[in-house]
Amino acid sequence: MKPLDYLRFSLAGIKIHKKRTTKIVFLTGLIFMVITTITFILQGTENTILKNMTSAMDGRIVVKTSIDPDYCVKPCNNNENIKQIKDNIQTYRGKILNTTNITIDNQVFYKFEELKDSKNTANPDQTDISIPSISAPIETILELVDIKIQNPNTQNSSKVSFIKEVVDSTLHKVITTKSGKKVYVSDIYPSNFFSHNLTQPDVNQNQYPLDMIFNQIYSTKSLNIIQNNKDSFSNTNNMAAPTSENKNTTEVFALFEDIISASNYFHDKQNYCTRLKYALGSCGEDYRYHIESVISDPINTYEKFNEFWSVFRLAVTILSIILIIVTTSTYTRIIAKDKQIISIYKSMYATKRQITTIFTLQLFIICLITIIFSIALSFVFTLIFNAINMENIQNALTVGLSTKVNDVFIFGWNNIILIPIYGLIVSVVLTILLNNQSLYPKR
């Protein structure tokens, strides 16, 4: 028998059971579609939030590690602990950042020499290198230029308009501070100035689908960072002289290339303690150091989404088991209905292996149709979701991160989708094993 013959017989079997095939594709496809749609939206939401939190550093994460005085082994030797922190950072392939502090209009700015290659240090719109280039959260910008801060109880739409107005009037522009100094605004970092999380706070606004996730994603204030050439330090009219790094500091700054590297460092036994355990004072004997992100809070956001994925993975596993049961029972009924066809195959001197191959291929084709149908339908539903909720999501991120967020599109792939696909494959194998005798009966 030629390979095309197997395919021809398999397609003929599907055609014979057209109604039953349509029914199983629709039923299993419905379960698969729910899993796939939620995955597309959840992963897309995570990608969008993390992208807006880390875009200032091109996806890299700047982390501050400090000695926790409540857990430091007595006597607390700062020098030994700082050395241990730096060793840990290098173990996780982080880059230690040396810092200097610069004060502009009573606002403290950090300068990281090792961040010279960051995108924010190269400002094509800034031609005067004597003017310091800064990146800061919106509240710092408001303080520098003395813009009247809007009432935090105003409507969400008013906050969005205010944030966009401030960003458009200051970002990538030279501004004059209250004291008459000039600075170039390179970037406006995310902050918690207008909201402590990403949920929409308006009482009269209908809840939208992502509120359940957004109200668990917290915003934090970013540090003020200055990026400029060393020549600009000579302009003493624009800023105070830099203060050198304090050798007795209990803080160490480090740069990690991506969120996964930063998360691995965060999970080191000396750094990791959940908020609940920390509040209860039960972080354990290994815990020593407090970790926090310098720009927004991508690490804790990544951790929170990992919690979401853990719960969802359990739900997907349960649904996949149901999927296996439904498909296996339906496939078994298809084989049971094909006794006459099997007899015809035997009369044509088909071997057991050939008959098994025909039915296996037939069931795999049904699985493939189910997968294609479900993913295509899920993508359509994801597009509809974006069309309905895009403006709300954009406004929620704008207010929650207190910075202008451009057009967003919620869509992402996660390998959790492979779980139900594996389930469909298992159901085919299981069906063939359970119906081994039926595929080639003795009589």
C-alpha positions in Angstrom: 0.0 0.0 0.0 1.4 3.4 -1.0 1.5 6.4 1.4 -1.2 8.2 -0.6 -3.5 5.2 -0.2 -3.3 5.5 3.5 -4.2 9.1 3.3 -7.1 8.4 0.8 -8.6 5.7 3.0 -8.3 7.9 6.1 -10.1 10.8 4.4 -12.7 8.4 3.2 -13.3 7.3 6.8 -13.7 10.9 7.9 -16.2 11.5 5.1 -18.2 8.5 6.2 -18.4 9.9 9.7 -18.9 13.5 8.7 -21.5 14.3 11.4 -19.6 12.6 14.2 -16.3 14.2 13.0 -18.0 17.6 13.0 -19.4 17.0 16.4 -16.1 16.0 18.0 -14.2 18.8 16.3 -16.7 21.3 17.6 -16.8 19.9 21.1 -13.1 19.4 21.6 -12.4 22.5 19.7 -14.5 24.5 22.1 -12.4 23.4 25.0 -9.2 23.9 23.1 -10.4 27.4 22.0 -11.1 28.5 25.5 -7.6 27.5 26.6 -6.0 29.1 23.6 -7.9 32.4 23.8 -7.1 32.9 27.4 -3.5 32.0 26.8 -3.2 34.5 23.9 -4.7 37.3 26.1 -2.9 36.5 29.3 0.5 36.2 27.6 -0.2 39.3 25.6 -1.1 41.2 28.7 2.1 40.1 30.4 4.2 41.0 27.4 2.6 44.5 27.1 3.0 45.4 30.8 6.6 44.2 31.0 7.5 45.9 27.7 6.2 49.2 29.1 8.0 48.7 32.3 11.4 47.8 30.7 11.4 49.7 27.4 13.5 52.5 28.9 16.4 50.0 29.2 15.7 48.0 26.1 14.3 45.1 28.2 17.3 45.1 30.6 16.6 45.2 34.3 18.4 47.5 36.8 18.2 46.1 40.3 19.0 47.5 43.7 20.1 45.1 46.4 20.3 46.4 50.0 21.2 44.8 53.3 18.0 44.1 55.3 18.8 45.3 58.8 16.1 43.1 60.4 17.8 39.9 59.0 21.5 40.9 59.0 23.5 38.5 61.2 24.8 40.3 64.2 27.2 41.9 64.3 26.2 43.2 60.9 29.4 43.7 58.9 28.5 46.0 55.9 31.7 45.3 54.0 31.4 41.6 54.2 27.7 41.8 53.1 28.4 44.1 50.2 31.1 41.7 49.0 28.7 38.8 49.3 26.0 40.8 47.3 28.5 41.5 44.5 29.6 37.9 44.4 25.9 36.8 44.1 25.3 39.3 41.3 28.3 38.0 39.3 27.1 34.4 39.9 23.9 35.3 38.2 25.8 37.1 35.4 24.7 40.6 36.5 26.8 43.7 35.9 27.7 45.7 39.0 27.0 49.5 38.5 29.0 52.2 40.1 27.0 55.2 41.1 27.4 58.9 41.7 24.6 61.1 43.1 23.9 64.5 41.5 21.3 67.0 42.8 19.2 69.2 40.6 16.7 71.5 42.3 16.7 69.4 45.4 16.0 66.3 43.3 18.6 63.5 43.7 19.7 61.8 40.4 21.7 58.7 40.0 24.4 58.4 37.4 25.5 54.9 36.3 28.7 54.9 34.3 28.2 51.4 33.0 24.9 52.4 31.3 26.6 54.4 28.6 25.3 52.0 25.9 21.7 52.4 27.0 19.4 53.9 24.3 18.6 56.8 26.6 22.2 58.1 26.6 22.1 58.7 22.9 19.8 61.7 22.3 19.9 62.8 18.6 17.6 65.7 19.5 20.0 67.1 22.1 22.8 69.1 20.5 24.1 70.9 23.6 26.2 68.4 25.6 26.5 71.0 28.4 22.8 70.5 29.3 22.4 67.4 31.5 20.1 64.7 30.1 17.7 63.2 32.6 15.2 60.3 32.9 12.7 60.4 35.7 9.2 59.6 36.8 6.5 62.1 36.1 6.4 63.5 39.6 10.0 64.6 39.4 9.3 66.3 36.1 6.3 68.1 37.7 8.5 69.3 40.6 11.3 70.5 38.3 9.0 72.6 36.1 6.5 73.5 38.8 3.4 72.2 36.9 0.3 72.2 39.1 -0.4 68.6 40.1 -3.9 67.4 39.2 -6.3 66.3 41.9 -5.9 62.5 42.4 -9.6 62.1 42.7 -10.4 63.3 39.2 -11.9 61.1 36.5 -9.6 58.6 34.9 -10.0 60.3 31.5 -8.8 63.6 32.9 -5.7 61.9 34.3 -4.9 60.3 31.0 -5.2 63.7 29.3 -3.0 65.3 31.9 -0.3 62.6 31.6 -0.3 62.9 27.8 -0.1 66.7 28.0 2.9 66.6 30.4 4.7 63.9 28.4 4.1 65.7 25.1 5.3 69.1 26.5 8.5 67.8 28.2 9.7 64.5 26.7 12.7 64.9 24.3 12.7 68.6 25.0 15.0 71.0 27.0 13.0 72.3 29.9 13.8 75.1 32.4 13.5 74.2 36.1 12.0 76.5 38.7 15.5 77.7 39.6 16.4 78.6 36.0 18.5 75.5 35.2 18.2 73.7 31.9 17.8 69.9 31.5 17.0 67.7 28.6 14.2 65.1 29.4 15.4 61.9 27.8 12.7 59.6 29.1 9.7 59.7 31.6 9.8 56.5 33.6 6.8 54.5 35.0 5.6 55.5 38.4 2.8 54.9 41.0 2.1 58.7 41.2 -1.5 58.4 40.0 -2.4 54.9 41.0 -0.8 52.2 43.1 -1.9 49.5 40.6 -3.1 49.1 37.0 -6.9 48.8 37.7 -9.2 51.5 36.6 -10.3 53.5 39.7 -13.4 55.2 38.4 -16.5 54.2 40.4 -18.9 54.8 37.5 -16.9 52.9 35.0 -17.8 49.3 34.2 -15.3 46.6 35.1 -13.5 45.3 32.1 -12.1 41.8 31.7 -8.5 42.5 32.8 -9.4 44.2 36.1 -9.0 40.9 37.9 -5.3 40.9 36.8 -4.6 44.6 36.8 -5.6 45.1 40.4 -2.9 42.7 41.4 -0.1 44.4 39.4 1.4 47.1 41.5 3.2 50.2 40.3 6.3 51.6 42.0 8.2 54.9 41.7 11.3 54.7 39.5 14.6 56.4 40.5 15.8 59.6 38.9 18.7 58.8 36.5 21.0 61.3 34.7 22.8 60.4 31.5 25.3 62.9 30.0 28.9 63.3 28.9 31.5 64.0 31.6 32.1 67.4 29.9 28.7 68.5 31.2 29.9 68.3 34.8 31.9 71.5 34.1 28.7 73.5 33.8 28.2 74.3 37.5 25.3 76.6 36.8 23.1 73.7 35.7 23.7 71.2 38.5 25.4 70.6 41.8 28.8 68.9 41.7 28.5 65.1 41.8 29.0 63.3 45.0 31.2 60.2 44.8 29.9 56.8 45.7 29.7 56.2 49.4 31.9 53.3 50.2 29.9 52.6 53.4 26.6 52.3 51.5 24.4 49.3 52.2 23.1 49.3 48.6 24.5 47.7 45.4 23.1 48.4 41.9 23.3 45.8 39.1 22.2 45.4 35.5 20.7 42.2 34.2 20.3 41.5 30.5 16.7 40.2 30.8 13.8 39.6 33.2 14.6 35.9 33.5 18.2 36.6 34.7 16.9 39.2 37.2 14.3 36.7 38.4 16.9 34.0 38.9 18.9 36.4 41.0 15.7 37.5 42.9 15.1 33.8 43.8 18.5 33.3 45.3 17.9 32.0 48.9 19.7 35.1 50.4 17.4 37.5 48.4 14.0 35.8 48.2 11.2 36.3 50.6 7.5 36.6 49.7 5.6 39.6 50.9 3.4 37.5 53.2 6.4 35.9 54.9 8.2 39.2 55.2 5.1 40.8 56.8 5.0 37.8 59.2 8.7 38.1 59.9 9.3 34.5 58.8 11.7 34.8 55.8 14.0 32.1 57.1 17.6 31.9 58.2 19.1 32.2 54.7 17.4 35.5 53.8 19.7 38.6 54.1 19.1 41.1 51.3 16.2 43.1 49.9 15.8 43.3 46.2 13.9 45.9 44.2 13.7 47.1 40.6 15.1 50.6 40.0 12.8 51.4 37.1 9.1 50.4 37.7 8.6 46.9 39.1 9.1 44.3 36.4 10.5 41.7 38.8 7.4 41.5 41.0 5.2 41.8 38.0 6.9 38.8 36.4 6.5 36.9 39.7 2.8 37.7 39.9 2.2 36.5 36.3 4.1 33.3 37.2 1.5 32.8 39.9 -1.3 33.3 37.4 0.4 30.8 35.0 0.7 28.2 37.8 -3.1 28.4 38.5 -3.9 28.4 34.8 -1.6 25.5 34.1 -3.5 23.4 36.7 -6.8 24.4 35.0 -5.4 23.6 31.6 -4.2 20.2 32.8 -7.7 19.4 34.2 -9.4 20.5 30.9 -6.9 18.5 28.9 -7.7 15.3 30.9 -11.4 16.0 30.1 -10.4 16.5 26.5 -8.6 13.1 26.5 -11.7 11.3 28.0 -14.1 12.9 25.5 -12.0 12.3 22.4 -11.0 8.8 23.4 -14.6 7.8 23.9 -15.7 9.4 20.7 -12.9 7.9 18.7 -13.7 4.5 20.1 -17.3 4.9 18.9 -16.0 5.8 15.4 -14.0 2.5 15.3 -16.9 0.5 16.6 -19.1 1.8 13.8 -16.5 0.8 11.2 -16.7 -3.0 11.7 -17.9 -3.5 8.2 -15.2 -1.3 6.7 -12.6 -3.2 8.7 -14.0 -6.4 7.3 -13.7 -5.0 3.8 -10.0 -4.1 4.5 -9.4 -7.7 5.7 -11.1 -9.1 2.6 -8.6 -7.0 0.5 -5.8 -8.8 2.4 -4.9 -5.7 4.4 -2.6 -6.5 7.3 -3.3 -5.4 10.9 -0.5 -2.9 10.7 -2.0 -1.3 7.6 -5.5 -1.1 9.1 -4.0 0.4 12.3 -2.1 2.9 10.3 -5.2 4.0 8.4 -7.3 4.6 11.5 -4.3 6.2 13.3 -3.9 8.6 10.4 -7.6 9.2 10.3 -7.7 10.2 14.0 -4.6 12.4 13.7 -6.2 14.3 10.8 -9.3 14.9 13.0 -6.9 16.2 15.7 -5.2 18.5 13.2 -8.5 19.9 12.0 -9.4 20.5 15.6 -6.2 22.3 16.4 -6.3 24.5 13.3 -10.0 25.3 13.8 -9.5 26.2 17.5 -6.4 28.4 17.0 -7.9 30.3 14.1 -11.1 30.9 16.1 -9.0 31.9 19.2 -7.1 34.4 17.1 -10.4 35.9 15.8 -11.7 36.2 19.4 -8.4 37.8 20.5 -8.8 40.4 17.7 -12.4 41.1 18.9 -11.1 41.4 22.4 -8.5 44.0 21.4 -11.0 46.0 19.3 -13.4 46.3 22.3 -10.9 46.8 25.1 -7.8 48.4 23.5 -8.6 52.0 24.6 -9.4 50.8 28.2 -6.2 48.9 28.4 -4.2 51.8 27.1 -5.8 54.2 29.6 -5.3 51.7 32.5 -1.6 51.4 31.7 -1.2 55.2 31.2 -2.7 55.9 34.6 -1.3 52.9 36.4 2.3 53.5 35.2 1.9 57.3 35.2 3.4 57.7 31.8 2.2 57.9 28.2 1.5 54.4 26.7 1.2 54.2 23.0 -1.0 51.8 21.1 -1.1 48.3 22.5 -2.0 45.0 21.1 -2.8 42.1 23.4 -1.5 38.9 21.9 1.2 36.4 22.9 2.2 32.7 22.6 2.9 30.5 25.6 3.9 26.8 25.4 1.1 26.0 27.8 -1.0 25.6 24.6 1.0 22.5 23.9 -0.6 20.7 26.9 -4.0 20.2 25.2 -2.2 19.4 21.9 -0.3 16.6 23.7 -3.7 15.6 25.2 -5.2 15.1 21.7 -2.1 13.1 20.6 -2.4 10.9 23.8 -6.1 10.3 23.1 -5.2 9.0 19.6 -2.6 6.6 21.0 -4.9 5.6 23.8 -7.8 4.9 21.4 -5.6 2.7 19.2 -4.3 0.7 22.2 -7.8 0.2 23.7 -9.2 -0.9 20.3 -6.3 -3.1 19.2 -8.5 -6.2 18.9 -11.3 -4.3 17.2 -9.0 -3.1 14.4 -8.3 -6.7 13.4 -10.8 -9.2 14.8 -10.3 -12.9 14.4 -13.7 -13.3 12.8 
